[in-house]
Amino acid sequence: MVATSDTRERGVIRKSATGRLRVALVYPHSYHVGMSNLGFQTVYRLVNSIDHLVCERAFLPVQDGGKSPRVRTVESQTPIEDFDVIAFSISYENDAPAVLTILETAGLPLSAAQRGATLPLVLAGGVFCFLNPEPLAPFIDAFLLGEAEALIPRFFEVFDPAAPKTALLLNLAREVPGLYVPAFFNPLIMPTVPWRRPSPLPMCLPRSSGSWWPTFQTCPRPRPS
């Protein structure tokens, strides 16, 4: 089962994709859980408020016989791998594994290093990423760390879809405060820090190796009875 839009959804934004950069905004949980998240809805409206962008929503599909169907957007039923940018909005660490499920279902390499220039740029943001983006760092091209209202306009002002991927990410990292590109940092294993240590911990801990597991509003249609 794939979440689809119907006449009972109110406040849906529909824009022509012609001549616009296409963004698939993905919530890695079910439709009703995602639609109850105000941060997700804020980003949806913010991206669509930028004229040269079109943003469509997608959610974790319900498994059918143990298999996950293709992830398509609500507005146009377009597969997310056909978009220019796939942006994950992640609120909880329990949703992190679903990010990998969605990437795998879309036929995209899980490792960011293995995704070539012809594939969508994979972004992630949200409270989970604010707290610690490192569990998903091997799989995400860039994280937006901070409030969407402050980051998204500048990000898409600098974003150049014609630029080579590495050059694009380097320019974004230089020009967009709050953008974190894991590929530009080397993993470093830190010694164990006792929890009673009086000195403050750094805001962003270096990535540990070998493990990714973490130690106006659109009204959704009614839930089926």
C-alpha positions as CSV (number, residue, x, y, z in Angstrom):
1,M,0.0,0.0,0.0
2,V,1.3,3.4,-1.0
3,A,0.1,6.7,0.6
4,T,-1.9,8.6,-2.0
5,S,-3.5,11.9,-2.1
6,D,-7.3,12.2,-2.4
7,T,-10.0,14.9,-2.1
8,R,-10.0,14.6,1.7
9,E,-6.5,16.1,1.9
10,R,-6.7,19.9,2.3
11,G,-4.0,22.4,1.8
12,V,-2.0,20.3,-0.6
13,I,0.5,22.3,-2.8
14,R,0.6,21.4,-6.4
15,K,3.2,23.0,-8.7
16,S,4.3,22.2,-12.2
17,A,7.7,20.5,-12.2
18,T,8.6,21.9,-15.6
19,G,11.8,24.0,-15.3
20,R,11.9,23.5,-11.5
21,L,14.3,21.6,-9.2
22,R,12.4,18.7,-7.8
23,V,12.6,17.8,-4.1
24,A,11.2,14.6,-2.6
25,L,10.6,15.3,1.1
26,V,10.5,11.9,2.9
27,Y,9.3,11.1,6.4
28,P,10.7,7.7,7.3
29,H,7.5,6.5,8.9
30,S,3.9,6.0,8.0
31,Y,1.7,8.6,6.3
32,H,-0.3,9.4,9.5
33,V,2.7,9.7,11.7
34,G,4.5,11.9,9.2
35,M,1.5,14.2,8.6
36,S,1.1,14.8,12.4
37,N,4.7,16.2,12.5
38,L,4.6,20.0,12.3
39,G,8.3,20.3,11.5
40,F,7.7,18.1,8.4
41,Q,4.8,20.3,7.3
42,T,6.8,23.5,7.9
43,V,9.6,22.2,5.6
44,Y,7.0,21.2,2.9
45,R,5.6,24.7,2.8
46,L,9.0,26.4,3.1
47,V,10.5,24.5,0.1
48,N,7.4,25.1,-2.0
49,S,7.4,28.8,-1.2
50,I,10.6,29.1,-3.3
51,D,9.6,29.6,-6.9
52,H,12.2,27.5,-8.7
53,L,11.5,24.4,-6.5
54,V,8.7,21.9,-6.4
55,C,8.4,19.7,-3.2
56,E,6.4,16.5,-2.9
57,R,5.9,14.3,0.1
58,A,6.7,10.6,0.5
59,F,6.5,8.2,3.4
60,L,7.6,4.7,4.4
61,P,5.2,2.4,2.5
62,V,3.4,-0.4,4.2
63,Q,5.0,-3.8,3.5
64,D,3.1,-6.2,1.3
65,G,3.9,-9.8,2.0
66,G,7.2,-8.9,3.6
67,K,8.3,-6.7,0.6
68,S,8.4,-2.9,0.6
69,P,6.7,-1.4,-2.5
70,R,8.4,1.3,-4.5
71,V,8.4,4.6,-2.6
72,R,6.4,7.2,-4.6
73,T,5.3,10.8,-3.7
74,V,1.8,11.6,-2.6
75,E,1.2,14.4,-5.1
76,S,2.2,12.8,-8.4
77,Q,3.0,9.2,-7.6
78,T,6.5,9.7,-8.9
79,P,9.3,7.4,-7.6
80,I,11.6,9.3,-5.3
81,E,14.7,8.2,-7.2
82,D,13.5,10.4,-10.1
83,F,13.8,13.6,-8.1
84,D,16.8,15.9,-8.0
85,V,17.0,15.9,-4.2
86,I,15.8,13.4,-1.6
87,A,15.4,15.1,1.7
88,F,14.7,13.1,4.8
89,S,13.0,14.7,7.8
90,I,14.0,12.5,10.8
91,S,12.6,13.1,14.3
92,Y,13.4,9.9,16.2
93,E,16.3,7.5,16.3
94,N,13.9,4.5,15.8
95,D,13.2,5.9,12.4
96,A,16.8,5.8,11.3
97,P,16.7,2.2,10.0
98,A,13.7,3.1,7.8
99,V,16.0,5.6,5.9
100,L,18.1,2.7,4.7
101,T,15.0,0.7,3.8
102,I,13.7,3.6,1.7
103,L,17.0,4.0,-0.1
104,E,17.3,0.3,-0.8
105,T,13.7,0.2,-2.0
106,A,14.5,3.1,-4.4
107,G,17.3,1.1,-5.9
108,L,20.0,3.6,-4.6
109,P,23.3,2.5,-3.1
110,L,23.2,2.8,0.6
111,S,26.7,4.2,0.9
112,A,26.9,7.9,0.0
113,A,30.4,7.3,-1.5
114,Q,28.9,4.8,-4.0
115,R,26.2,7.2,-5.3
116,G,27.4,8.8,-8.5
117,A,26.6,12.3,-9.9
118,T,23.6,11.1,-11.9
119,L,21.7,10.0,-8.7
120,P,19.7,12.3,-6.5
121,L,21.5,14.2,-3.7
122,V,20.4,12.7,-0.4
123,L,19.9,15.2,2.5
124,A,18.8,14.8,6.1
125,G,17.6,17.1,8.8
126,G,15.4,17.1,11.8
127,V,15.7,16.7,15.6
128,F,17.5,13.3,15.3
129,C,20.2,14.9,13.1
130,F,20.6,17.9,15.5
131,L,21.4,15.5,18.4
132,N,23.8,13.2,16.6
133,P,24.0,12.7,12.8
134,E,26.8,10.2,13.0
135,P,24.8,7.0,13.0
136,L,23.6,7.9,9.4
137,A,26.7,9.7,8.3
138,P,27.9,6.9,5.9
139,F,24.6,7.0,4.0
140,I,23.8,10.7,3.7
141,D,25.4,13.2,1.3
142,A,24.8,16.2,3.6
143,F,23.0,17.1,6.8
144,L,21.2,20.3,7.5
145,L,21.8,21.0,11.2
146,G,19.6,23.7,12.5
147,E,16.2,25.3,12.0
148,A,14.8,24.9,8.5
149,E,13.7,28.5,8.2
150,A,17.4,29.6,8.5
151,L,19.0,26.9,6.4
152,I,16.8,26.0,3.4
153,P,16.5,29.4,1.6
154,R,20.3,29.8,1.6
155,F,20.9,26.1,0.7
156,F,18.8,26.3,-2.5
157,E,20.2,29.8,-3.3
158,V,23.7,28.2,-3.5
159,F,22.6,24.8,-4.9
160,D,23.7,24.4,-8.5
161,P,22.2,21.2,-10.1
162,A,24.7,21.5,-13.0
163,A,27.8,21.3,-10.8
164,P,29.8,18.1,-10.3
165,K,28.7,16.4,-7.0
166,T,31.9,16.9,-5.1
167,A,32.3,20.5,-6.2
168,L,28.6,21.1,-5.3
169,L,29.0,19.7,-1.8
170,L,32.2,21.6,-1.2
171,N,30.6,24.9,-2.2
172,L,27.5,24.2,-0.1
173,A,29.7,23.4,2.9
174,R,31.5,26.7,2.5
175,E,28.5,28.9,1.9
176,V,25.7,27.4,4.0
177,P,26.1,27.6,7.8
178,G,24.9,24.5,9.5
179,L,25.6,22.2,6.5
180,Y,27.6,19.0,7.4
181,V,29.1,16.9,4.7
182,P,30.4,13.7,6.3
183,A,32.6,12.8,3.3
184,F,34.8,15.9,4.1
185,F,35.7,14.5,7.6
186,N,37.9,11.6,8.6
187,P,36.5,9.1,11.1
188,L,38.3,9.2,14.4
189,I,37.8,6.8,17.3
190,M,37.8,8.6,20.6
191,P,38.7,7.0,23.9
192,T,35.8,6.4,26.3
193,V,34.8,9.6,28.2
194,P,33.6,8.9,31.7
195,W,30.1,10.4,32.2
196,R,31.3,12.3,35.3
197,R,34.0,14.2,33.4
198,P,33.5,17.9,34.3
199,S,34.7,19.4,31.0
200,P,31.9,19.9,28.4
201,L,31.7,17.5,25.4
202,P,32.1,19.0,21.9
203,M,28.9,19.8,20.0
204,C,29.6,17.2,17.3
205,L,31.5,14.0,18.3
206,P,33.7,12.4,15.7
207,R,32.2,9.5,13.9
208,S,32.9,6.0,15.3
209,S,33.7,3.3,12.7
210,G,31.8,0.2,11.8
211,S,28.3,0.9,13.2
212,W,25.4,3.0,12.2
213,W,22.8,1.9,14.8
214,P,22.2,4.6,17.4
215,T,23.4,3.4,21.3
216,F,-0.6,27.3,6.8
217,Q,-0.9,23.2,7.5
218,T,-1.8,20.3,5.3
219,C,-4.6,18.3,6.8
220,P,-4.2,14.5,6.3
221,R,-7.1,12.3,5.2
222,P,-8.8,10.4,8.0
223,R,-7.3,7.1,9.2
224,P,-9.3,4.2,7.8
225,S,-11.7,2.7,10.4
